[in-house]
Amino acid sequence: MIRTLLAEDQGMMRGALALLLGLEDDIEVVAQVGDGDAIVPTALEARPDVALLDIELPGRSGLDAAAELRSALPSCRILILTTFGRPGYLRRAMEAGASGFLVKDGPVEDLAAAIRRVLAGERVIDPALAAAALSAGPNPLTQRERDVLTAAVDGATVADIAARVHLSPATVRNYLSAAIGKTGTRNRMEAVRAARQNGWL
């Protein structure tokens, strides 16, 4: 049996996935979690062969948890399953050690097959997303630029952003200016939107 952990914040979706995967002869869902902070502790307890992680979770994201899980339980394969097929997310998932990346609109048979394939050591990536990631290129933003844009998401002032990221207002303005230039946008809110659409934040 392929022991599987399921991390999905929507209860109905999580239950439906667990039920559908449970119908497969060789897959057993041994743990379910609804937030990112629970992924690693639950995995260390349940010892799954494959962890199926959503990206946008309460607490820490599935991408952040994937990197920690890869380190804490190297035998566990990680498969990202998300609504958001963004090129930047795919790149970050691969950097975090994920073996696969699928979007949620595919049939459950494809998901079951992907679980078997990643356990066998293969990489499984949604083909359309792989092509988009190649054409989008790497994330042009530095970590500091990403931090500043993330702090700007709710329309915060430069002073608020500076306080959140522990930088001077002048330095924050420089990072915002650089991020606006790199995203080809006109202002910080457009830069935030562009960075999010590409999965860079």
Protein Blocks (a to p, Z undefined) as FASTA:
>chain_A
ZZdddddfblklmmmmmmmmmmpmkbccfbdcfbfklmmmmmmmnopabdcddfbdghia
fklmmmmmmmmmmmbccddddfblcfklmmmmmmnopabdcdfkbcfklmmmmmmmmmno
pacddfklmmmmmmnopafbdfklmmmmmmmmnopafklmmmmnopafklmmmmmmmmmm
mnopabfklmmmmmmmnopZZ
